[in-house]
Amino acid sequence: MKPKNETAIFSAILAALLFGISSPFSKILLVEIPPTLMAALLYLGAGIGISLLNFIWKIKSKDQKEAKITRSDLPFVLGMIALDIAAPICLMLGLTMTTAANVALLNNFEIVATSLISLFIFKEAIGKRLWIAIGLITFSSLILSVEDLINFSFSLGAVYVLLACMCWGFENNCTRRLSIKNPMQVVIIKGFGSGFGSILIAISLREYTVSITYLLAALVLGFFSYGLSIFFYVSAQRELGAARTSTYYAIAPFVGVGLSFLIFQEIPTLSFLIALFIMIAGTYFASCEQHKHLHEHTSVTHEHRHYHKDWHHNHEHDEPVKGDHSHRHTHKARVHVHRHTPDIHHFHMH
């Protein structure tokens, strides 16, 4: 295994571990911090922390290898920010009403939301394994959401978490258009845009806390579980591709479940254990999704970080270029059949 590949695998696992700590530790902080303010602090922590890293990175590295976000990306940026305001607020509200373990496991519904939105709105193809995953994860989420089997009433906390997953499903499809840009810049915009937006909502609702310790803890949690997690995930995806990265990242909800049981000493119910095994099966099918069909890569001109070791980037340079670099380039139109996972080069209509 190449060292670069090993680094990417480590990045994917680290991203999963960092996001996995989010639900249980947020649950602790919500004792003192109101939900909307908590959501704001998580994203502000991500924005502040990654901004500092980006500043240090610019001092050490003079070469610009990443493509910057431009004015043409503005619609997707605004959509990303708006959805990143709504999603964590719903998630924090859900955490105040149900267990951290339930929330951690229900986070996998984001796979279903993202896939169905891609299918119905963006006409993206879905393979057989992903359909199986959608069915299993939806069934598991239903088990976790039903509070009273006799009267078939739903847990309000679970409903909020599912709403958060739906928001993140739409947000994933917006961010997907930005995935070729500088990952640090994307996280910084996410952090400050969504963080300040949520702060305004918190102020209007008069949600605040005077505990400096809890405020700082929430910012630090946001830096690690949101900021660094997103950055490591994007970094891994570039080297490993969407399928392999999601395979390693799929451990995130189960890390959250394990930590929740450890921290809160919760005893899992029979229905939770059933949902857990179904969710593991659904996550497996989702993480190994690939489909094969005739599709067209339309001619597109854009800029992003790339290298000349894959057939997507076979353009020529006036002078020899080695390693990763970023510049505006054109992909020629091409129609063919091959196995692939949805990524920025396979975002086509059917």
C-alpha positions in Angstrom: 0.0 0.0 0.0 1.3 3.4 -1.0 2.1 5.9 1.8 -0.3 8.4 0.3 -3.1 5.8 0.3 -2.3 5.0 4.0 -2.5 8.7 4.9 -5.9 9.0 3.1 -7.3 5.9 5.0 -6.1 7.4 8.3 -7.8 10.7 7.4 -11.1 9.0 6.6 -11.1 7.0 9.9 -10.0 10.1 11.9 -12.9 12.1 10.3 -15.3 9.4 11.4 -13.9 9.3 15.0 -14.1 13.1 15.3 -17.7 13.3 14.1 -18.7 10.3 16.2 -17.9 12.3 19.4 -20.3 15.0 18.4 -23.7 13.6 19.7 -22.6 12.4 23.2 -20.5 15.5 24.1 -23.2 17.8 22.7 -25.7 16.1 24.9 -23.5 17.0 27.9 -23.1 20.6 26.9 -26.9 21.0 26.2 -27.4 20.8 30.0 -26.2 24.5 30.1 -26.3 25.7 26.5 -29.7 26.2 24.7 -30.1 24.2 21.4 -29.9 27.1 18.9 -26.9 28.6 20.6 -25.2 25.2 20.8 -25.7 24.8 17.0 -24.2 28.2 16.4 -21.1 27.5 18.6 -20.4 24.2 16.9 -20.1 25.9 13.5 -18.4 29.0 14.8 -15.8 26.7 16.4 -15.3 25.0 13.1 -14.9 28.3 11.3 -12.5 29.8 13.8 -10.3 26.7 14.1 -10.0 26.1 10.4 -9.3 29.8 9.8 -6.3 29.6 12.1 -5.1 26.4 10.4 -5.5 28.0 7.0 -3.5 31.1 8.1 -0.7 28.8 9.3 -0.9 26.8 6.1 -0.5 29.9 3.9 2.6 31.1 5.8 4.3 27.7 5.3 3.2 27.0 1.7 3.6 29.6 -1.0 2.1 27.5 -3.8 -1.6 27.7 -4.4 -2.8 24.2 -5.3 -6.5 24.6 -4.5 -9.2 26.2 -6.5 -11.0 29.1 -4.8 -14.7 29.6 -4.5 -16.0 32.1 -7.1 -19.0 34.2 -7.7 -20.6 31.5 -9.9 -20.6 29.2 -6.8 -22.7 31.7 -4.8 -26.2 30.0 -5.2 -24.7 26.7 -3.8 -22.9 28.6 -1.0 -26.1 30.3 0.1 -28.0 27.0 0.0 -25.3 25.3 2.0 -25.3 28.0 4.7 -29.1 28.1 5.0 -29.3 24.3 5.4 -26.4 24.2 7.8 -28.3 26.7 10.0 -31.4 24.5 10.1 -29.9 21.1 10.4 -27.8 21.4 13.6 -30.6 23.4 15.3 -33.0 20.4 14.6 -30.3 18.0 15.7 -29.7 19.8 19.0 -33.4 20.0 19.7 -33.6 16.2 19.1 -30.7 15.7 21.5 -32.6 17.4 24.3 -35.6 15.0 23.8 -34.1 11.6 23.2 -30.9 9.6 24.0 -27.5 10.4 22.5 -27.3 6.8 21.3 -30.6 7.1 19.4 -29.4 10.4 17.8 -26.1 8.9 16.8 -27.7 6.0 15.1 -30.5 8.1 13.5 -27.8 10.2 11.9 -27.4 7.4 9.3 -30.7 8.5 7.8 -28.7 11.2 6.1 -27.6 8.5 3.6 -31.3 8.0 2.7 -32.1 11.7 2.4 -29.0 12.5 0.3 -29.6 9.5 -2.1 -33.3 10.2 -2.6 -32.8 13.9 -3.2 -30.1 13.1 -5.7 -32.5 10.7 -7.4 -35.7 12.8 -7.5 -34.3 16.3 -7.9 -31.0 15.8 -9.7 -31.9 12.6 -11.5 -28.8 10.8 -10.3 -28.8 7.0 -10.7 -29.1 4.7 -7.7 -27.7 1.1 -7.7 -29.2 -2.0 -6.3 -27.1 -2.0 -3.2 -28.0 1.5 -2.3 -31.7 0.7 -2.7 -31.2 -2.1 -0.2 -29.4 0.3 2.1 -32.2 2.8 1.8 -34.8 0.2 2.8 -32.8 -1.1 5.7 -31.8 2.3 7.1 -35.4 3.6 6.8 -36.8 0.5 8.6 -34.2 0.9 11.3 -34.9 4.6 11.7 -38.7 3.8 11.9 -38.0 1.4 14.8 -35.9 4.1 16.6 -38.6 6.8 16.0 -41.7 4.9 17.2 -42.2 5.8 20.9 -45.4 3.8 21.5 -45.9 0.7 19.4 -49.6 0.2 20.6 -50.7 3.7 19.7 -48.0 4.1 17.0 -46.8 7.5 18.2 -43.5 9.0 17.2 -40.8 10.4 19.4 -40.6 14.1 18.8 -36.8 14.0 19.4 -36.4 11.4 16.7 -38.5 13.5 14.3 -36.2 16.5 14.8 -33.1 14.3 14.1 -34.7 13.0 10.9 -35.5 16.6 9.9 -31.8 17.4 10.5 -30.8 14.5 8.3 -33.2 15.8 5.5 -31.6 19.2 5.7 -28.1 17.7 5.5 -29.3 15.6 2.6 -30.1 18.8 0.6 -26.9 20.4 1.9 -24.8 17.5 0.7 -26.1 18.0 -2.8 -25.2 21.7 -2.6 -21.8 21.0 -1.1 -21.2 18.4 -3.7 -21.0 21.1 -6.3 -18.3 22.8 -4.1 -16.3 19.7 -3.4 -13.7 20.5 -6.1 -12.8 23.8 -4.3 -10.5 24.5 -1.5 -11.8 22.3 1.4 -10.5 24.7 4.1 -12.3 27.6 2.4 -15.6 25.5 2.2 -15.4 24.7 6.0 -14.6 28.3 6.9 -17.6 29.6 4.9 -19.8 26.9 6.4 -18.5 27.7 9.9 -18.9 31.5 9.9 -22.0 31.7 7.6 -24.0 29.1 9.5 -22.6 30.0 12.9 -23.5 33.7 12.7 -26.9 32.8 11.1 -27.7 30.6 14.1 -26.4 33.3 16.5 -29.0 35.7 15.1 -31.8 33.2 15.6 -30.5 32.5 19.2 -30.6 36.2 20.0 -34.1 36.6 18.6 -35.2 33.6 20.8 -33.3 35.1 23.8 -31.2 31.9 24.2 -27.9 32.5 26.0 -25.7 31.2 28.8 -23.3 32.9 31.1 -21.0 29.9 31.5 -17.7 30.7 29.8 -16.5 27.2 30.4 -19.4 25.6 28.5 -19.1 28.2 25.7 -15.4 27.5 25.1 -16.0 23.7 25.3 -18.7 24.0 22.6 -16.3 26.0 20.3 -13.6 23.4 20.8 -16.0 20.5 20.1 -17.1 22.3 17.0 -13.5 22.7 15.8 -12.8 19.0 16.2 -16.2 17.3 15.4 -17.3 19.6 12.6 -14.3 21.5 11.3 -11.5 18.9 11.3 -13.9 16.1 10.5 -15.1 17.8 7.3 -11.6 18.7 6.3 -10.2 15.2 6.8 -13.2 13.6 5.0 -12.7 15.8 1.9 -9.0 15.1 2.0 -9.5 11.4 2.1 -12.2 11.4 -0.6 -9.8 13.0 -3.1 -7.3 10.1 -2.8 -9.6 7.1 -2.1 -12.8 8.1 -4.0 -16.3 8.3 -2.7 -17.0 4.6 -2.1 -13.9 3.7 -0.1 -14.0 7.0 2.0 -17.7 6.3 2.9 -16.8 2.8 3.9 -14.3 4.0 6.6 -16.5 7.0 7.6 -19.5 4.7 8.1 -18.1 3.9 11.6 -19.0 7.4 12.8 -22.5 6.8 14.1 -21.4 3.6 15.9 -18.6 5.5 17.6 -21.3 7.9 18.9 -23.4 4.9 20.1 -20.5 3.3 21.9 -19.5 6.6 23.6 -23.1 7.3 24.6 -23.5 4.0 26.4 -20.1 4.5 28.1 -20.7 8.1 29.2 -24.4 8.0 30.1 -24.4 4.3 31.1 -27.6 3.8 29.1 -29.0 0.2 28.9 -29.9 -0.5 25.3 -33.5 -1.6 24.8 -34.4 -4.7 22.6 -35.8 -2.4 19.9 -32.6 -0.4 19.9 -30.5 -3.6 19.5 -32.7 -4.7 16.6 -32.4 -1.3 15.0 -28.7 -1.3 15.5 -28.1 -4.6 13.6 -30.4 -3.5 10.8 -28.6 -0.2 10.6 -25.2 -2.0 10.4 -26.4 -4.0 7.5 -27.8 -0.9 5.8 -24.6 1.0 6.3 -22.6 -1.9 4.8 -24.7 -1.9 1.6 -24.5 1.9 1.4 -20.7 2.0 1.8 -20.0 -0.5 -1.0 -22.4 1.1 -3.5 -21.2 1.1 -7.1 -23.3 1.0 -10.3 -22.6 0.5 -13.9 -24.5 2.0 -16.8 -24.1 4.0 -20.0 -23.6 7.6 -19.2 -22.4 10.8 -20.7 -19.7 13.1 -19.3 -20.6 16.4 -20.9 -17.8 18.9 -21.8 -17.1 21.1 -18.8 -14.5 23.7 -18.0 -13.6 24.3 -14.3 -10.8 24.6 -11.8 -9.8 22.3 -9.0 -6.9 20.5 -7.5 -5.9 17.4 -9.6 -3.1 15.3 -11.0 -2.5 13.5 -14.3 -2.8 9.9 -13.2 -6.5 9.3 -14.1 -8.3 9.5 -17.4 -10.4 12.4 -16.3 -7.3 14.7 -16.4 -5.4 13.9 -19.6 -5.0 17.5 -20.9 -1.6 18.8 -21.9 0.5 21.6 -20.4 3.0 23.9 -22.2 5.6 22.9 -19.6 5.9 19.5 -17.7 3.8 19.4 -14.5 4.4 17.0 -11.6 2.2 16.2 -8.7 -1.0 18.0 -7.6 -1.8 21.4 -9.1 -4.8 23.6 -9.7 -5.7 25.5 -12.9 -8.7 26.0 -15.2 -9.0 23.1 -17.6 -11.5 21.4 -19.9 -12.9 17.9 -19.8 -13.9 16.6 -23.2 -17.4 15.1 -23.7 -17.4 11.3 -23.5 -20.0 8.6 -23.5 -19.1 5.2 -22.0 -19.9 2.5 -19.5 -17.9 1.8 -16.3 -18.4 1.2 -12.6 -18.5 4.3 -10.6 -19.8 6.0 -7.4 -21.4 9.4 -7.5 -18.7 12.1 -7.4 -18.0 15.5 -9.0 -17.1 13.8 -12.3 -20.2 11.6 -12.3 -22.8 14.2 -11.6 -24.9 13.6 -14.8 -28.6 13.5 -15.7 -30.4 10.3 -16.7 
